[in-house]
Amino acid sequence: MPIHTQDYRHWEGTLKPHNAMRWWVITKAELKLLAQRKFVRLIVAIPPTIYVLVHAVLIYLGNQFPEGLPFEIDKAFFHRFFFSFRFVFLSGFLVALVTIFGGSGLIATDLKNNALSLYLSKPISWVDYLLGKFAVVGILLACMLLIPGLLLFLEHVLLTDTDFFQKNYWLPFSMVAYSAIIITSTSLLMLLFSSLTSNPRYATIGFCAVWFGSSAVYGVLQEITRSGKVALVSMWANYDRLGTALFGLPYNYSVHWFWALLILGVLAALCLLVLRHRIRAVEIVK
């Protein structure tokens, strides 16, 4: 029977409209891959878990034995939990640890295996691809900072006998804003370096050069100039300045919080521009 005389069943399905959650497929797949790597799973999970448990124990001890701790469980305590320059070698190191092991290979591995063009050959845009990768690091950092921070605040509210909540009811909003700033800029910076190379190790080196190197440069410039305005060159100092503003704490910087926010905003915008160029270059070649 000639093919033109054969009868074919008509497709009776319906096309799905534009799905705004298409990026979630990429995020879910990357999270599963990270969970399958035992070493990465342990590195990303255990140190932050210990960090959170230590703060939970401190809150409990601070409420049971108010005179037993050398510090109070106040808004400064929660600021230090998220990111404080005084304790930055602990919090900053953990943020870098989670970001590196969770995000250094997100785009670099795709470039190495020529998988980026395969992604973009599907009905997704470069925005969907970038959102999917960004959400991986964002979720990991949120599980380390935002969610535990809110739970620690709830623990302290339930244990305390004072009017702490009445005076600091706004702290959860500050925690959300502070976490969003840290997570957004850190994740985009990691994805930037991951998109510039096909080797995750080089992406790690580039991220560490900015993450740790900017603060080292700030320390040198501060010793030379004796000026607090050079704090703008350090990501850590910018985070700390914004944290003091959001948590209503005194600060030791001679710069307004707006300039710190502007610096981090410009950094995030530059990362987005480079990421767009790198991803769309593959999309156009395709």
C-alpha positions as a LaTeX table, in Angstrom:
\begin{tabular}{lrrr}
\hline
Residue & $x$ (\AA) & $y$ (\AA) & $z$ (\AA) \\
\hline
Met1 & 0.00 & 0.00 & 0.00 \\
Pro2 & 1.48 & 3.36 & $-0.99$ \\
Ile3 & 2.34 & 5.54 & 1.94 \\
His4 & 0.10 & 8.33 & 0.78 \\
Thr5 & $-2.93$ & 6.06 & 1.09 \\
Gln6 & $-2.20$ & 4.93 & 4.63 \\
Asp7 & $-4.33$ & 6.32 & 7.40 \\
Tyr8 & $-2.63$ & 8.01 & 10.36 \\
Arg9 & $-4.16$ & 8.80 & 13.69 \\
His10 & $-4.38$ & 12.50 & 14.36 \\
Trp11 & $-2.67$ & 13.78 & 17.48 \\
Glu12 & $-5.39$ & 14.73 & 19.93 \\
Gly13 & $-3.23$ & 16.28 & 22.62 \\
Thr14 & $-2.88$ & 19.93 & 23.51 \\
Leu15 & 0.28 & 21.98 & 23.60 \\
Lys16 & 1.24 & 23.29 & 27.00 \\
Pro17 & 1.48 & 27.07 & 27.29 \\
His18 & 4.72 & 28.74 & 28.26 \\
Asn19 & 5.88 & 27.14 & 31.48 \\
Ala20 & 7.53 & 29.59 & 33.83 \\
Met21 & 8.99 & 26.71 & 35.87 \\
Arg22 & 10.99 & 25.07 & 33.09 \\
Trp23 & 14.20 & 26.00 & 34.88 \\
Trp24 & 13.24 & 23.75 & 37.80 \\
Val25 & 14.00 & 20.65 & 35.71 \\
Ile26 & 17.63 & 21.77 & 35.45 \\
Thr27 & 17.81 & 22.60 & 39.15 \\
Lys28 & 16.35 & 19.27 & 40.20 \\
Ala29 & 18.71 & 17.32 & 37.96 \\
Glu30 & 21.78 & 19.18 & 39.25 \\
Leu31 & 20.76 & 18.70 & 42.88 \\
Lys32 & 20.35 & 14.97 & 42.27 \\
Leu33 & 23.81 & 14.80 & 40.73 \\
Leu34 & 25.33 & 16.61 & 43.72 \\
Ala35 & 23.51 & 14.29 & 46.12 \\
Gln36 & 24.96 & 11.27 & 44.35 \\
Arg37 & 28.52 & 12.46 & 44.97 \\
Lys38 & 29.24 & 11.32 & 48.51 \\
Phe39 & 32.23 & 13.58 & 49.07 \\
Val40 & 30.37 & 16.69 & 47.93 \\
Arg41 & 27.33 & 15.69 & 49.97 \\
Leu42 & 29.40 & 15.39 & 53.14 \\
Ile43 & 31.35 & 18.61 & 52.57 \\
Val44 & 28.26 & 20.66 & 51.78 \\
Ala45 & 26.10 & 19.22 & 54.56 \\
Ile46 & 28.23 & 18.45 & 57.63 \\
Pro47 & 30.14 & 21.75 & 58.31 \\
Pro48 & 27.05 & 23.99 & 57.92 \\
Thr49 & 25.02 & 21.58 & 60.06 \\
Ile50 & 27.60 & 21.78 & 62.85 \\
Tyr51 & 27.66 & 25.56 & 62.48 \\
Val52 & 23.86 & 25.77 & 62.91 \\
Leu53 & 23.76 & 23.30 & 65.81 \\
Val54 & 26.40 & 25.27 & 67.71 \\
His55 & 24.29 & 28.42 & 67.42 \\
Ala56 & 21.17 & 26.51 & 68.47 \\
Val57 & 22.98 & 25.25 & 71.59 \\
Leu58 & 24.23 & 28.77 & 72.35 \\
Ile59 & 20.67 & 30.11 & 72.18 \\
Tyr60 & 19.49 & 27.38 & 74.54 \\
Leu61 & 22.32 & 28.00 & 77.00 \\
Gly62 & 21.82 & 31.75 & 76.75 \\
Asn63 & 18.19 & 31.38 & 77.82 \\
Gln64 & 18.79 & 28.76 & 80.51 \\
Phe65 & 21.93 & 30.36 & 81.96 \\
Pro66 & 21.83 & 34.08 & 81.08 \\
Glu67 & 25.02 & 34.81 & 83.00 \\
Gly68 & 26.93 & 31.87 & 81.58 \\
Leu69 & 27.73 & 33.34 & 78.17 \\
Pro70 & 30.11 & 36.24 & 77.49 \\
Phe71 & 27.60 & 37.73 & 75.03 \\
Glu72 & 23.86 & 38.24 & 74.74 \\
Ile73 & 21.46 & 36.57 & 72.35 \\
Asp74 & 20.39 & 39.73 & 70.57 \\
Lys75 & 20.18 & 41.09 & 67.04 \\
Ala76 & 23.99 & 41.26 & 66.88 \\
Phe77 & 24.07 & 37.50 & 67.53 \\
Phe78 & 21.88 & 36.84 & 64.48 \\
His79 & 23.93 & 39.24 & 62.38 \\
Arg80 & 27.05 & 37.29 & 63.27 \\
Phe81 & 25.33 & 34.06 & 62.30 \\
Phe82 & 24.73 & 35.28 & 58.76 \\
Phe83 & 27.88 & 37.24 & 58.03 \\
Ser84 & 29.97 & 39.44 & 60.29 \\
Phe85 & 33.48 & 40.70 & 59.64 \\
Arg86 & 34.49 & 39.76 & 63.20 \\
Phe87 & 33.64 & 36.12 & 62.57 \\
Val88 & 34.06 & 36.15 & 58.82 \\
Phe89 & 36.75 & 33.47 & 58.77 \\
Leu90 & 34.09 & 31.04 & 59.97 \\
Ser91 & 30.92 & 32.21 & 58.23 \\
Gly92 & 32.77 & 33.42 & 55.12 \\
Phe93 & 34.66 & 30.14 & 54.83 \\
Leu94 & 31.47 & 28.08 & 55.08 \\
Val95 & 29.69 & 30.22 & 52.49 \\
Ala96 & 32.64 & 29.78 & 50.15 \\
Leu97 & 32.75 & 26.04 & 50.84 \\
Val98 & 29.10 & 25.50 & 49.94 \\
Thr99 & 29.33 & 27.80 & 46.92 \\
Ile100 & 32.44 & 26.16 & 45.51 \\
Phe101 & 31.42 & 22.53 & 45.90 \\
Gly102 & 27.87 & 23.26 & 44.84 \\
Gly103 & 28.46 & 25.62 & 41.93 \\
Ser104 & 31.98 & 25.47 & 40.50 \\
Gly105 & 31.09 & 22.81 & 37.95 \\
Leu106 & 27.54 & 23.85 & 37.09 \\
Ile107 & 28.41 & 25.57 & 33.79 \\
Ala108 & 32.05 & 24.51 & 33.43 \\
Thr109 & 31.09 & 20.84 & 33.22 \\
Asp110 & 28.48 & 21.60 & 30.58 \\
Leu111 & 31.09 & 23.45 & 28.53 \\
Lys112 & 33.53 & 20.58 & 28.95 \\
Asn113 & 31.01 & 17.97 & 27.80 \\
Asn114 & 29.41 & 20.21 & 25.14 \\
Ala115 & 26.12 & 19.84 & 27.02 \\
Leu116 & 25.25 & 23.53 & 26.94 \\
Ser117 & 24.24 & 23.36 & 23.28 \\
Leu118 & 22.15 & 20.29 & 24.12 \\
Tyr119 & 20.32 & 22.23 & 26.84 \\
Leu120 & 19.62 & 25.12 & 24.48 \\
Ser121 & 18.43 & 22.78 & 21.73 \\
Lys122 & 15.43 & 22.09 & 23.96 \\
Pro123 & 12.52 & 24.53 & 24.25 \\
Ile124 & 14.25 & 26.59 & 26.95 \\
Ser125 & 15.90 & 29.98 & 26.76 \\
Trp126 & 19.20 & 31.14 & 28.18 \\
Val127 & 17.22 & 32.72 & 31.03 \\
Asp128 & 15.72 & 29.33 & 31.95 \\
Tyr129 & 19.15 & 27.76 & 31.84 \\
Leu130 & 20.70 & 30.46 & 34.01 \\
Leu131 & 17.83 & 30.38 & 36.51 \\
Gly132 & 18.15 & 26.61 & 36.79 \\
Lys133 & 21.85 & 26.81 & 37.58 \\
Phe134 & 21.46 & 29.82 & 39.86 \\
Ala135 & 18.75 & 28.08 & 41.90 \\
Val136 & 21.13 & 25.21 & 42.71 \\
Val137 & 23.59 & 27.42 & 44.57 \\
Gly138 & 20.77 & 29.59 & 45.90 \\
Ile139 & 18.96 & 26.64 & 47.46 \\
Leu140 & 22.15 & 25.32 & 49.06 \\
Leu141 & 23.01 & 28.71 & 50.56 \\
Ala142 & 19.43 & 29.26 & 51.69 \\
Cys143 & 19.52 & 25.93 & 53.52 \\
Met144 & 22.67 & 27.14 & 55.27 \\
Leu145 & 21.71 & 30.75 & 56.02 \\
Leu146 & 18.08 & 31.76 & 55.62 \\
Ile147 & 16.15 & 28.71 & 56.82 \\
Pro148 & 18.38 & 27.99 & 59.85 \\
Gly149 & 18.46 & 31.71 & 60.71 \\
Leu150 & 14.67 & 31.91 & 60.83 \\
Leu151 & 14.50 & 28.71 & 62.88 \\
Leu152 & 17.08 & 30.04 & 65.34 \\
Phe153 & 15.07 & 33.23 & 65.70 \\
Leu154 & 11.94 & 31.17 & 66.37 \\
Glu155 & 13.84 & 29.10 & 68.95 \\
His156 & 14.93 & 32.20 & 70.80 \\
Val157 & 11.44 & 33.69 & 70.71 \\
Leu158 & 9.96 & 30.50 & 72.18 \\
Leu159 & 12.59 & 30.20 & 74.91 \\
Thr160 & 13.02 & 33.77 & 76.00 \\
Asp161 & 10.99 & 35.26 & 78.85 \\
Thr162 & 11.56 & 38.85 & 77.80 \\
Asp163 & 9.86 & 41.11 & 75.28 \\
Phe164 & 12.46 & 40.22 & 72.67 \\
Phe165 & 9.91 & 39.60 & 69.93 \\
Gln166 & 8.07 & 42.87 & 70.55 \\
Lys167 & 11.32 & 44.82 & 70.17 \\
Asn168 & 12.74 & 42.77 & 67.30 \\
Tyr169 & 9.70 & 41.56 & 65.34 \\
Trp170 & 11.30 & 43.01 & 62.20 \\
Leu171 & 14.40 & 40.80 & 62.38 \\
Pro172 & 12.99 & 38.05 & 60.09 \\
Phe173 & 12.56 & 40.63 & 57.31 \\
Ser174 & 16.17 & 41.74 & 57.79 \\
Met175 & 17.27 & 38.11 & 57.64 \\
Val176 & 15.44 & 37.56 & 54.37 \\
Ala177 & 16.89 & 40.73 & 52.81 \\
Tyr178 & 20.41 & 40.01 & 54.06 \\
Ser179 & 20.27 & 36.41 & 52.83 \\
Ala180 & 18.98 & 37.53 & 49.43 \\
Ile181 & 21.90 & 39.95 & 49.03 \\
Ile182 & 24.52 & 37.38 & 50.02 \\
Ile183 & 22.99 & 34.53 & 48.03 \\
Thr184 & 22.41 & 36.55 & 44.84 \\
Ser185 & 25.85 & 38.14 & 44.58 \\
Thr186 & 27.75 & 35.03 & 45.69 \\
Ser187 & 25.87 & 32.67 & 43.37 \\
Leu188 & 26.25 & 34.94 & 40.34 \\
Leu189 & 29.97 & 35.37 & 41.04 \\
Met190 & 30.44 & 31.60 & 41.18 \\
Leu191 & 28.46 & 31.06 & 37.98 \\
Leu192 & 30.49 & 33.80 & 36.28 \\
Phe193 & 33.79 & 31.99 & 36.82 \\
Ser194 & 32.18 & 28.65 & 36.03 \\
Ser195 & 31.12 & 30.02 & 32.64 \\
Leu196 & 34.61 & 31.28 & 31.80 \\
Thr197 & 36.29 & 27.87 & 31.83 \\
Ser198 & 35.59 & 24.23 & 31.19 \\
Asn199 & 37.59 & 23.20 & 34.29 \\
Pro200 & 35.82 & 23.54 & 37.67 \\
Arg201 & 39.19 & 23.93 & 39.39 \\
Tyr202 & 39.93 & 27.12 & 37.50 \\
Ala203 & 36.46 & 28.38 & 38.40 \\
Thr204 & 37.25 & 27.69 & 42.06 \\
Ile205 & 40.55 & 29.57 & 41.82 \\
Gly206 & 38.88 & 32.59 & 40.23 \\
Phe207 & 36.10 & 32.66 & 42.82 \\
Cys208 & 38.55 & 32.36 & 45.73 \\
Ala209 & 40.72 & 35.11 & 44.24 \\
Val210 & 37.80 & 37.55 & 44.45 \\
Trp211 & 36.15 & 36.16 & 47.60 \\
Phe212 & 39.27 & 36.04 & 49.75 \\
Gly213 & 41.56 & 38.30 & 47.72 \\
Ser214 & 39.33 & 41.38 & 47.88 \\
Ser215 & 39.45 & 41.34 & 51.67 \\
Ala216 & 43.22 & 40.90 & 51.62 \\
Val217 & 43.51 & 43.94 & 49.34 \\
Tyr218 & 41.24 & 45.87 & 51.71 \\
Gly219 & 43.51 & 45.03 & 54.64 \\
Val220 & 46.60 & 46.25 & 52.76 \\
Leu221 & 44.94 & 49.45 & 51.54 \\
Gln222 & 43.62 & 50.20 & 55.00 \\
Glu223 & 47.10 & 49.95 & 56.47 \\
Ile224 & 48.48 & 52.23 & 53.76 \\
Thr225 & 45.75 & 54.85 & 53.55 \\
Arg226 & 44.33 & 54.63 & 57.08 \\
Ser227 & 40.93 & 55.29 & 55.53 \\
Gly228 & 37.71 & 53.37 & 56.08 \\
Lys229 & 36.45 & 54.21 & 52.60 \\
Val230 & 38.64 & 51.52 & 51.05 \\
Ala231 & 36.24 & 48.99 & 52.56 \\
Leu232 & 34.29 & 49.22 & 49.31 \\
Val233 & 36.88 & 47.01 & 47.59 \\
Ser234 & 36.08 & 44.08 & 49.91 \\
Met235 & 33.02 & 41.90 & 49.42 \\
Trp236 & 33.15 & 40.93 & 53.07 \\
Ala237 & 33.20 & 44.55 & 54.23 \\
Asn238 & 30.30 & 45.42 & 51.92 \\
Tyr239 & 28.27 & 42.55 & 53.32 \\
Asp240 & 29.13 & 43.57 & 56.85 \\
Arg241 & 28.17 & 47.20 & 56.22 \\
Leu242 & 24.81 & 46.20 & 54.78 \\
Gly243 & 24.28 & 43.81 & 57.67 \\
Thr244 & 24.83 & 46.52 & 60.26 \\
Ala245 & 22.29 & 48.68 & 58.45 \\
Leu246 & 19.68 & 45.92 & 58.15 \\
Phe247 & 20.08 & 44.76 & 61.75 \\
Gly248 & 20.30 & 48.27 & 63.21 \\
Leu249 & 23.81 & 47.87 & 64.62 \\
Pro250 & 26.69 & 50.34 & 65.06 \\
Tyr251 & 29.38 & 50.20 & 62.38 \\
Asn252 & 33.04 & 51.10 & 62.03 \\
Tyr253 & 32.99 & 52.07 & 58.36 \\
Ser254 & 33.11 & 55.61 & 57.05 \\
Val255 & 30.93 & 54.76 & 54.06 \\
His256 & 27.14 & 54.82 & 53.75 \\
Trp257 & 25.34 & 51.52 & 53.32 \\
Phe258 & 24.02 & 52.73 & 49.95 \\
Trp259 & 27.50 & 52.59 & 48.43 \\
Ala260 & 27.99 & 49.03 & 49.63 \\
Leu261 & 24.66 & 48.06 & 48.08 \\
Leu262 & 25.60 & 49.87 & 44.85 \\
Ile263 & 28.93 & 48.03 & 44.62 \\
Leu264 & 27.29 & 44.63 & 45.08 \\
Gly265 & 24.53 & 45.60 & 42.63 \\
Val266 & 27.08 & 46.58 & 39.96 \\
Leu267 & 28.97 & 43.34 & 40.58 \\
Ala268 & 25.78 & 41.31 & 40.13 \\
Ala269 & 24.89 & 43.24 & 36.96 \\
Leu270 & 28.35 & 42.61 & 35.45 \\
Cys271 & 28.06 & 38.93 & 36.26 \\
Leu272 & 24.68 & 38.79 & 34.52 \\
Leu273 & 26.01 & 40.55 & 31.43 \\
Val274 & 28.96 & 38.17 & 31.10 \\
Leu275 & 26.79 & 35.12 & 31.76 \\
Arg276 & 24.29 & 36.27 & 29.15 \\
His277 & 27.08 & 36.72 & 26.61 \\
Arg278 & 28.64 & 33.34 & 27.34 \\
Ile279 & 25.37 & 31.42 & 27.20 \\
Arg280 & 23.89 & 33.23 & 24.22 \\
Ala281 & 27.14 & 32.69 & 22.29 \\
Val282 & 26.39 & 28.97 & 22.34 \\
Glu283 & 22.73 & 29.63 & 21.61 \\
Ile284 & 23.59 & 31.70 & 18.53 \\
Val285 & 26.10 & 29.15 & 17.22 \\
Lys286 & 23.47 & 26.50 & 17.61 \\
\hline
\end{tabular}
